[in-house]
Amino acid sequence: MQTSRGDDFRVVQFTPPRSQCSIHFGKGLTTAAPGSGDRLILAVGDIDSAREELIGGGADVGEVYETRAPGTERSDRSYFAYASFKDPDGNGWLLQEITTRLPGREWED
């Protein structure tokens, strides 16, 4: 959804498939200074594809990296693969790959 009311208010609402929440991007939504958001996370099913799509749109996205807590037993990279970028206002974002949901967080069909 996209809404605009003059030059002082513009918003794009993004709701991921099967999500219970939405993300709003825009102008006039908050009094927070541009660039004050950091480590905003976007969960994606394929981090490499999402990264390439952002780069194709002109974003400067860092390389994919993995970070795991000591003793992590999972062998896949679900929840552990990240890539960072900044939006035009300077807010810091992280892509996080989630391919296999943790117990209790699965989608119901």
C-alpha positions in Angstrom: 0.0 0.0 0.0 1.2 3.5 -0.8 -0.3 6.7 0.6 0.7 10.3 0.1 -0.7 13.6 1.4 1.4 16.4 -0.1 5.1 16.8 0.4 5.1 16.2 4.2 3.6 12.7 4.4 4.3 9.7 2.2 4.2 6.1 3.3 4.7 2.6 1.8 3.4 -0.3 3.8 5.0 -3.7 3.2 3.4 -6.8 4.7 5.4 -10.0 4.1 3.5 -13.1 2.9 1.6 -14.8 5.8 2.9 -12.2 8.3 1.0 -10.8 11.2 2.9 -7.5 11.0 3.8 -4.8 8.5 6.7 -2.5 8.0 6.1 1.2 7.1 8.6 3.3 5.2 8.1 6.9 4.5 8.3 10.6 5.4 6.3 12.2 8.2 5.9 8.9 10.1 8.1 9.7 13.1 10.0 12.4 14.7 13.2 10.3 14.8 16.1 11.9 12.9 16.9 10.3 9.5 19.7 7.8 10.0 19.0 7.1 13.6 17.7 3.6 13.0 20.3 0.9 13.3 20.2 -2.9 13.0 16.7 -3.0 11.6 16.2 -6.6 10.5 14.5 -7.9 7.4 14.1 -11.7 7.5 14.3 -13.3 4.0 14.1 -16.8 2.7 17.1 -16.5 0.3 19.7 -14.0 1.4 21.8 -14.3 -1.7 18.8 -13.5 -4.0 17.6 -10.6 -1.7 21.1 -9.2 -1.7 21.4 -9.3 -5.4 18.0 -7.7 -5.9 19.0 -4.8 -3.6 22.3 -4.4 -5.4 20.5 -4.4 -8.7 18.4 -1.5 -7.3 21.5 0.5 -6.5 22.0 -0.4 -2.8 25.5 -1.0 -1.4 25.0 -4.3 0.4 27.9 -5.9 2.2 29.0 -9.5 1.8 26.9 -12.3 3.4 28.5 -13.4 6.7 27.6 -15.9 9.4 27.6 -15.4 13.1 26.8 -18.2 15.6 26.8 -18.4 19.3 29.3 -20.9 20.8 27.9 -24.4 21.0 25.3 -23.9 18.2 24.3 -27.3 17.0 22.5 -26.4 13.8 24.4 -27.1 10.6 22.4 -24.9 8.2 22.7 -21.1 8.1 19.1 -20.4 8.9 19.1 -17.5 11.5 22.9 -17.2 11.2 23.5 -15.6 7.8 23.4 -11.8 7.6 24.2 -8.9 5.1 24.1 -5.2 6.0 23.3 -2.1 4.1 22.1 1.5 4.7 19.1 3.1 3.2 19.2 6.6 1.6 18.6 8.2 5.0 21.5 6.4 6.6 19.5 3.9 8.6 21.3 0.6 9.1 19.6 -2.6 8.0 20.4 -6.3 8.3 19.1 -9.0 6.0 18.8 -12.2 8.0 18.2 -15.5 6.2 15.5 -17.8 7.8 14.8 -20.9 5.8 13.9 -23.3 8.6 11.9 -21.8 11.4 12.7 -22.6 15.0 10.2 -24.9 16.9 7.1 -23.0 17.8 7.7 -20.4 15.1 6.6 -22.5 12.1 3.9 -21.2 9.7 0.7 -23.2 9.8 -0.6 -24.3 6.4 
